[in-house]
Amino acid sequence: MFDYSLLHWTTFLTAAVLLNLSPGPDIAFILGQTAKGGRKSGFAAMFGIWTGRSGMC
């Protein structure tokens, strides 16, 4: 029914690895806050995300 070649599996594996290595919106926000306001702002953003996510588990 489906005929998967090595090219299909290589493309899939490459896409999966790149998606797993790319930073998410949380990291982008933390880096943005750090660049804009310095290390203190970056840690505040990180702490805010951590405390906001703790209730989701």
GULOPA-798397 format. One line per field, with one value per residue: residue number from 1; chain; x, z, y of N, C-alpha, C in turn; residue in three letters. Coordinates in Angstrom, 2 decimals. Example, Ala and Ser with C-alpha at 12.3 -4.5 7.8 and 13.67 -1.06 7.14 Angstrom:
// residues 2
baza	(1/2) .
lovo	(A/A) .
n_X	(13.19/12.85) .
n_Z	(7.80/7.08) .
n_Y	(-5.69/-2.25) .
ca_X	(12.30/13.67) .
ca_Z	(7.80/7.14) .
ca_Y	(-4.50/-1.06) .
c_X	(13.20/12.90) .
c_Z	(7.80/7.87) .
c_Y	(-3.30/0.03) .
sese	(Ala/Ser) .
***
This chain:
// residues 57
baza	(1/2/3/4/5/6/7/8/9/10/11/12/13/14/15/16/17/18/19/20/21/22/23/24/25/26/27/28/29/30/31/32/33/34/35/36/37/38/39/40/41/42/43/44/45/46/47/48/49/50/51/52/53/54/55/56/57) .
lovo	(A/A/A/A/A/A/A/A/A/A/A/A/A/A/A/A/A/A/A/A/A/A/A/A/A/A/A/A/A/A/A/A/A/A/A/A/A/A/A/A/A/A/A/A/A/A/A/A/A/A/A/A/A/A/A/A/A) .
n_X	(0.82/1.70/4.71/7.60/10.63/14.20/14.77/12.37/12.31/14.68/14.14/11.97/13.22/15.15/13.49/12.16/14.27/15.18/12.89/12.74/15.07/14.76/14.16/11.47/8.54/8.77/11.53/12.32/11.00/12.27/14.93/14.53/13.68/15.96/17.83/16.73/16.44/18.52/20.34/18.92/16.24/15.88/16.07/13.84/11.78/12.14/11.61/8.95/7.73/8.27/6.84/4.27/3.83/3.87/1.44/0.29/0.91) .
n_Z	(0.00/1.03/-0.09/1.18/0.80/1.28/1.07/1.94/4.67/5.56/5.14/6.89/9.37/9.50/9.62/12.05/13.91/13.62/14.43/17.11/18.11/17.84/19.49/21.72/22.21/24.85/25.44/23.52/24.46/26.97/26.15/24.70/26.71/28.29/26.53/26.23/28.86/30.44/32.60/35.00/34.30/32.54/34.27/35.84/33.97/33.35/35.86/36.16/34.07/34.90/37.35/36.43/34.87/36.66/37.70/35.64/35.41) .
n_Y	(-1.19/1.40/2.72/3.22/4.81/5.05/7.74/8.95/8.19/9.38/12.09/12.43/11.81/13.85/16.15/15.62/15.69/18.36/19.78/19.02/20.12/22.84/25.95/26.66/28.81/29.73/29.80/31.63/33.91/34.26/34.71/37.07/38.85/38.83/39.96/42.47/43.53/42.62/40.29/40.02/40.53/38.41/36.18/36.74/36.43/33.71/32.54/33.32/31.88/29.27/29.15/29.58/27.34/25.27/24.40/22.99/20.33) .
ca_X	(0.00/2.63/6.05/8.51/12.03/15.19/14.62/11.25/12.72/15.72/13.45/11.22/14.15/15.73/12.46/11.92/15.42/15.17/11.78/13.06/16.18/14.41/13.64/10.05/8.21/9.24/12.94/12.40/10.59/13.33/16.06/14.14/13.69/17.36/18.48/16.14/16.60/19.66/20.24/17.87/14.96/15.83/15.74/12.45/10.93/12.27/10.90/7.52/7.29/8.31/5.74/3.02/3.70/3.88/0.10/-0.23/1.31) .
ca_Z	(0.00/1.08/-0.46/1.73/0.41/2.19/1.00/2.81/6.07/5.83/5.24/8.14/10.50/9.52/10.11/13.46/14.69/13.60/15.26/18.51/18.53/17.76/20.76/21.74/22.50/26.18/25.35/22.75/25.37/27.96/25.47/24.38/27.95/28.69/25.63/26.44/30.20/31.16/33.26/36.02/33.60/32.03/35.37/36.23/32.95/33.54/37.08/35.87/33.25/35.74/38.32/35.69/34.34/37.71/37.93/34.48/35.40) .
ca_Y	(0.00/2.53/2.32/4.20/4.59/5.62/9.19/9.33/8.05/10.39/13.38/12.41/11.87/15.21/17.07/15.33/16.19/19.82/20.27/18.79/20.98/24.26/26.46/26.98/30.20/30.09/30.16/32.87/34.99/34.46/35.35/38.44/39.63/38.96/40.92/43.80/44.06/42.07/38.99/40.05/40.39/37.05/35.28/37.00/35.80/32.27/32.19/33.47/30.75/28.07/29.15/29.46/25.99/24.24/23.89/22.29/18.92) .
c_X	(0.87/4.03/7.03/9.94/12.94/15.09/13.48/11.65/13.78/15.09/12.68/12.14/14.78/14.74/12.20/13.04/15.42/14.05/12.06/14.19/15.82/13.81/12.16/9.80/8.68/10.70/13.11/12.01/11.69/14.53/15.76/14.18/15.12/18.07/17.98/16.50/17.74/19.34/19.11/16.49/14.80/15.47/14.30/11.48/10.96/11.49/9.39/6.97/7.26/7.14/4.39/2.77/3.57/2.50/-0.46/0.06/0.26) .
c_Z	(0.00/0.78/-0.01/1.34/1.47/2.21/1.90/4.27/6.46/5.99/6.54/9.35/10.62/10.07/11.60/14.34/14.75/14.45/16.74/19.01/18.53/19.08/20.63/22.09/23.89/26.14/24.58/23.62/26.39/27.33/25.11/25.60/28.45/27.83/25.89/27.81/31.01/31.86/34.28/35.40/33.03/33.10/35.85/35.25/33.12/34.76/36.87/35.05/34.08/36.71/37.61/35.17/35.43/37.96/36.77/34.50/35.93) .
c_Y	(1.26/2.03/3.40/3.85/5.21/7.15/9.68/9.28/9.08/11.77/13.48/12.56/13.26/16.22/16.87/15.87/17.71/20.40/20.08/19.70/22.47/24.74/26.81/28.43/30.65/30.56/31.46/34.07/35.29/35.15/36.80/39.34/39.85/40.00/42.34/44.38/43.51/40.76/38.94/39.87/38.98/36.04/35.50/36.35/34.28/31.82/32.30/32.32/29.48/28.04/29.03/28.06/24.93/23.65/23.08/20.79/18.01) .
sese	(Met/Phe/Asp/Tyr/Ser/Leu/Leu/His/Trp/Thr/Thr/Phe/Leu/Thr/Ala/Ala/Val/Leu/Leu/Asn/Leu/Ser/Pro/Gly/Pro/Asp/Ile/Ala/Phe/Ile/Leu/Gly/Gln/Thr/Ala/Lys/Gly/Gly/Arg/Lys/Ser/Gly/Phe/Ala/Ala/Met/Phe/Gly/Ile/Trp/Thr/Gly/Arg/Ser/Gly/Met/Cys) .
***
